Structures are given as structure tokens and as C-alpha cells.
Amino acid sequence: MVKLNQNYKALQQSYLFSTIANKVKAFQQANPDARIIRLGIGDVTMPLVTPVVDALKNASAEMGVKETFRGYGDEQGYGFLIDAVADYYKREMGVTLGAGSVFISDGAKSDVANFTDLFDNDNVIVIPDPVYPVYMDSNVMLGRKISLIRGTEENGFLPMPTDDLEGDIFYLCSPNNPTGAVYTKQQLKQWVDFALKKGALIFFDAAYESFIVDPDLPRSIYQIEGAERCAVEFCSLSKTAGFTGTRCGYTIVPKEIEIDGQSLNRMWLRRQTTKYNGTAYIIQRGAEAVFTEEGYRACKENIAYYLGNAKVIADTLDELGIWYTGGINSPYIWLKCGMNSWDFFDRLLNECGIVGTPGSGFGACGEGYFRLTAFNTRENTIEAMQRFKTMFKQK
Ligand code: PLP
């Protein structure tokens, strides 16, 4: 008889987005004239920038011509895109990536979830709470031992290592989803020193790095000395360039990382060449255009627009004296709602027609907090914040 992976039974059912959808539907039915504003969107809303669209068109045309048609590409990604990523790290972050360390993929979700394949079940996996749920679920699927580190108001939702913290693999996400909190260089240095001392690994998710506008904040963990010996970095063009539906990301696996005499880079290459046949040529050409001067400038304009929305939200919370993280170097604003986060969701929907995301959906430590996002239009964000203020002032 077929035997299933029993670990799937241990996955917690996620009712977060379906419950939100049902509540919104019921509200709309009861209030057909209400204009709902969605500040729960975790997806980009601005279209691809022109240099990317042009590159996608040109590459599509190449595929229709015998002389320029391409079949299977390198599993690790085309050299032109790997070089563009390396050049971007040099230019934007002052980081020199080692040859052969960049792997192009179809996005950060698959890489971050697949990377855990390379490790034995006998590791302790340490995951922040609250955080992007994929870290947890991809490890539960493999029956891994998981321990949580708590994000709280006291640590600004940026958990730090302590001498007695046990674990082998540590996930860090900065800027964080859902809290928008960003580690400083000093804080990341503590993590890197801790990992090197313990012989542990850091999985660093930098999916929102391009939202960092403060030049003192690190956008890559490799801006910290020693990280090339203990950290793998996952990144994506989803939020940088609106590629959520186009799909392209990259993972950096430094050749310096050796565990038990084995190169992690070589293991990941082996895994990818066996289980992945590469990101589409057309998409890689579109991604290459993101890193050109013109392409990146256009992407930055979209990011500035989202950050402008985030500022509208952050300014409102400042005015109302509500505690929050994020909103400056991140599209996410994580506010303290001072009540059960589902009750707050209901209140915001019923009294303001605003949809956000209850913090408890991202982990137990998210209870009492609420996520708003900057991905709606400026006009809607301004109107939502006016409604929000009215609600608070009536309280
Ligand atoms: N990492 C974080 C922290 C995210 O929030 C997301 C998407 O929302 C991803 C990774 C997934 O990115 P991608 O679209 O590249 O798979």
C-alpha cells in the first residue's frame, strides 16, 4: 500500500486568507454601497517597467528565430544574469560575490523551501515568530525539529541571539514580512559572530532589500564580515521589480561554506541540476533589464511610490500615538492594535471598510498586532487613513 509523508498531517491549516475573504464578502453583501479599501495586499500592483517589457519582447522574438532560439539553459542561470546580479551587489551594496556563488531561480519561495533538502533531520531549525510562513511549513513537511525565537515589542520584532540559544540553522528575514523591521549592521554582526562561533548556518531572506532607503542599514548579509562563511542569502525580483507573476529570484551560496568537509555550494548545484531545469531564457532577459541603469531607476520609482504610501500610514500612526514597526524601509507596517487581532480586523472592516491582516496569522507572537501594506494606490491609502483617524478619534 502507498504510504504518504505523514509530516503533512502536522501542517497547520492556514485559514488566514480564506477567512479574510469570507469576512470581506459577507461585509460587502451586507453593505453593497461600501467602498472597501484593501491594505492587506502582500502583492505588488504596479506593472512591469518599460525596459523589462522591452527585454521580454525582444527575448520572445529571439526564441522564434532559428539562429537565436535557445533550448535548455544552464541550471544555475545564464552568465549574463549572474554577472548582472554580481554587478548589482557590487554597485548597490559594495559586496563582491564569489564566482559560482549565484544561482538564478524562479523566485525566493522555491529556493528557501528547497534549500532545507540539503540537511539532515537531526538539525534544530530556528525560526522567528512572527515571520513569512514558508520557513515553518517547508520544515514541518520534512519532519524537522523546529524551535521559535520570539519577536516582541521589547526587541522591536528583531529577535537576537543569546548565549544559551540552541540551534543549527537560523532563518532571518530583513526587512521582515510581516513586521517591516530591519536589522542594523551591528545586530547582523551579532548574528554572524554567533553563527561562526556555534558552527551554525544563517538563511538570510533579503526579498525586500530594495525597499531599504537608509544607507546605514544592511541590504545583504554579506555586508557583514564573516557572513560568507556562515550565511546563504535568498533574494527575489518579486518586490524589487514587480516580478511576482513573472517569477525570477536568486540565491547566493558562498563557496567558503564547508560543512563536514563538504561544499554547500556544490551540494546545491547538484540538487539544482537534478531537480531544476532553469528559469526561462525570456524571463532571465527581463530580469537582466532590471539591473540596467534605466531599468533599475524605473523600478526604484515604483518602490518610491509604495514607500510614499507606507509613509502616509506611518504618519497617521505617529499622529495617533500608535506603536508600530516598519513603514520606512519596508512596504509593511506592523501596528500594535491593543486587542485580539481578529477583533481589530472586524472593527476596521465594519467601521472603516478597510481590510488588513491580523498579526496572529503570522505566528503566536503576532497576536495583538496587525499588518497594513503599502501596495494599494496613493489615493486609497490616503482615504483609508482618513477613515482610520476618524475611527480612532471617536474611540
Ligand atoms: N520571502 C519573503 C519574506 C516573502 O514575503 C515572499 C513573498 O511574499 C517571498 C520570500 C517569496 O518571494 P518570491 O515571489 O520570489 O517567491
Boltz pocket constraint, residues with backbone or C-beta under 6 A from the ligand:
constraints:
  - pocket:
      binder: B
      contacts: [[A, 42], [A, 106], [A, 107], [A, 108], [A, 109], [A, 110], [A, 132], [A, 173], [A, 175], [A, 176], [A, 177], [A, 205], [A, 207], [A, 235], [A, 236], [A, 237], [A, 238], [A, 243], [A, 244], [A, 248], [A, 249]]
      max_distance: 6.0
